[in-house]
Amino acid sequence: MSKIDIIGLIQAAQAGGYAIGGFNMHNPETTQALIRAAERANAPVFLQVGRAVVPHMGLAEAFYMTLRERDKSEAVAPIHLDHGTYDEVFEAIKLGFDSIMFDGSHLPFAENIEKTKQVVEVAHSFGIPVEAELGQIPDAADSIHWPDFYTKVEQAEEFVAKTGVDLLAISAGVMHGVTNLKPQPLAIDLVNQIREATNIPLVLHGASGVPVDELRQAISAGVHKLNADTDLRHAFRSGIEDTFSKGDRQLEEAMDEGRRRMIEATIQKMQDYGCAGKAPALT
């Protein structure tokens, strides 16, 4: 497959006023679901090797699993390291990931800048774009004191200027996972302020459970990559559970139904984000 121009993909999303989905795979069936959804929706998609799959099978095997499935397709589907540690990002560069995310958001601000800058210098020397994170994205909880987690505008401006990152993941009212409570409205004004201060495309993780109208407001404010996992994982799980609720079945039958439901759920995400029909031709 030809090299994917990821910066070009994001710039097209900026120009077109849409966001590209970043979705996680967990096994071959979920990987296939994302790729088939991209084919059917004619949408670009980031295939994300995330925090759940790496401990399960290791970074290299997760990458090769994704690569095997991706290379059977003509889908525009860069393989992206999600929430990579400092050591993992360098392994990912050696493996041949198309893009990487270094997550130093848990570090003191100055150390996050220092380590992110080092990652950017190495990755850019190989032509690999880098996403980083600033601010804290909480895990799903029924009560969150959001001011403790929001990305600070002044820090975002300094962080981008000193690191040279290509994409910045921010905290503006999203969480990892979903709760039964009504979700916190996105801080759209904050997104606008950060976009104006940094002048680079922004990313929102934890887009599952966020109302579509708020996501579209975030896109208009400067978010051009949206990460979601929980909604798609739940779609896959529902196929498995509903199949086995009918009595004993082969595991393959259950996974096939999970895959089918995840394809449909992913296509819906692509339509919601506005990237359906926007996949460029590979040259």
N, C-alpha and C positions, 0 to 999 in steps of 0.2 A: 504494500500500500504506500502511496506517496506520502511524503511528510505533510502533516497537517499544520497550516498556518494558524496557530491559536490566537495570536495577537490580531490577525485579520478577522477571525471569527468574532472576537469580542468587539472590535471596531465596527463590524457590520451590525452587531446587536445594538451598539450605541447609536449608529446612524439610523437603524430601523425602529428603534424604540421598543426593543424586546429583551428578554433575558434567556440565556441558555441554561438548561437544567444540568445539575451535577448530581448523579444518583449512584448509590453504592450497590455493588454486587456481593453476593454471599456464597454462591456456588455456580456451576455451569448454567443451571436453569434460570437463575435470576439475571445472569450476564446475558443470556440469550434473550430474555424478556426485554431488557433495555435496548439491545441492538435491533430486535424486530420492531419495537415501537418506533425507533428512530427511522427505520426503513419505511414503515407504513405512514408515519407522519411527515416524512421527508424533512426531518429536523436534525440539527447537530445535537450531540449529547456528550457530556463528560462522563466517562466510565470511571468511577472513583473506587480506588482501593483504600478502604477505610479502616477505622479503628477496631471494628468487630472481626473482620476477616484476617487481619495480619496475625493476631495471636493464634487463630484457628489453623492456618496453613502456612504461615510465613510469608514475608513480603515477596520473595522471588516466585514462589509457586502461585501466589495470588496474581502476580503480574503475568506469568506465562499462561495461566488459565484464561485471563482476560484477553491476552494477545491472540491465543488460539481461536477464540470465538470471534473476536473483532476482525481478524484477517480472513475470515470466511465471507465477510460482508463488504459492501461498498459504502456502508454508512459512514458519515463523518463523525467519528467517535474517538477523540483523544483519550488516552489512558492517563489518569490524573491521580497522584498521591494525595490523599486527604488526611489532614492533621498529622503530617509526618513529624517525627522527632528529628533532632539534629543529626543523629547517626543514620536514620532511615533515608533522609533526603539524599545523602551522598550515595547510598546503595541504590536508590531509585534512579539517580543520574547514570550510574554504571549500567543498570539493567536496561535503560532506554525508555523510561517514562517520557511521555510527551509534555507533561507539565507537572509541577509539584507545588504542594502547599507545605511550608514550614510553619508549625504552630508554636510560637514562643510566647503566646499570650499569658501563660502562667508565670513567666519570668519577670523580674523587675524590669521596668521600662528601658533603662540604659542597656541591660544585658540583652533584651529582646532586639533592640536596634543593632547591637554589635553582632549577635549571632545571625540575624536575618541578613545583614549586609554581607557577611561571609558567604552565606548560602547563595545570595543573589549573584555575587561575583563569580562563583564557580558555575552555577547553573547557566548564567548568561554566556559564559565562555563556551558552553555546549549548545547554545541556542535554545535553551529551555526556559520558558516563562515561569515566574514564581508568584504564588499567592501567599500572603501572610495574614496574620490575625492580630487585631488590637482591640482591647476591651475583653470582657469575659462573657461567653455565651453559657448561661446556666443550663443544667440538666432540668428536665421537666419537674415542676413542683407546684403545689397548690398555692404557695405564697412566696413571692419573689420581691425583694426590695430593689427595683430596677435601677435607681441611681447608682447603686454599687457596681453595676455591670456595664452600663452604657460606655461606648467609646467616647473619649474626650476629643473635641475638635482640635484643640491646640496640639495635643499629642499626635493625632493622626497626621497633621500637617508636617510636624517635625519628623515623624517616623518615615513617611514617604520620601521626604527630601533627603534623609540621611541613608536610606537603605536602597532606594531605586527599585522597589517592588513593582510588579506589573498589575497586580490586583490586590485589593485590601478587603478582607473579611471584617465586618464591623458588628458590634452589638447594638441593636436599636429596637429591642423588644421581642427578639426571637429566642427560642430555647431549643435544646436538643430533646426531641420526643414531644409528646402531647399529653395534656391532662384533660380531665373531664370538665374543667372550668372554662368559662369564656376566655379566649386568649387575650393577652395584653395587646392593645392597639399598637401598631408599629409607630415609632417616633419619626414620622416622615420629615418633620422640620430638621431633626438631627441628621438624617440622611442627606438632605439638601446641603446643610452646612458643611458636612464632611466632604461631600463631592466638590463643593466650591473651593474648599481649603486644599484638597489634595490633587484635584484634576486628574484622577485615574478612575477606572471602572471599579465599582464596589461589588461586594459579594455578601449575600445573606445566607447563613447556615440556618438549619432548623425551620425550613419553610413549610413543613407539614403542619396542618391544622390552622394555618393563617388564611383568613378570608381572601378570596381572589381579588376583590376590589382593592384591598390594602397592598397586596403584592404588586398590582399594576401601578398604584401610586408610588411604590418604592422604585419600580422600573423607571417611571417618569422622573424620579428624583436622582437617578444615577446608578441603580443596581442592575447589573447586566449578567450576573450569574446567580442562580438560586439553587441551593442544595436542599434536597429532601430525601429522606430514607424511610421514616416511620410509616407514612401513608402507603408506600409501595410494598414495604415488608408486610404490612397488615393485609394488603390485597393478596399477596402470595400465600400468607398463612391461612386466610379464609378459604382459599381453594383447597388446601390440604385438609383443613378441619371439616369442611362440608363434604368432601369426598369420603373421609373415614366415618362420618356420621351415618352414612348409608350402610355401614357394615364393613367387614374386612375387605380391603382392596390392596392391590399392588401399590407399593410406594411410588412407582413410576407414574401410575394413573393419577395419584394425588398431586405429584409435582407438576404433571402436565397441566392440571387444572389451575394450580397455583401460578404457573407461568402464563397461562392464558389471561388470568385476571390481572396479573401484574402488567402485562402488555397494555391492556385497556386502561389501567390506572395511569400508566406512564404517558400514554398518548394524551390523556386528559390534561396531565401536567403540562405537556408541551403546548397544548392549545391554550391553556391558562397563561402560560408565560409568553405567548406570542411567537415562539420559535418554530412552530409547525409550518412546514412549507418553506423554511429558510435555509435548508442545507445547501451549501455551495457545491459545485462539481469539483471533485478531486482531479488535479492535473499532475 
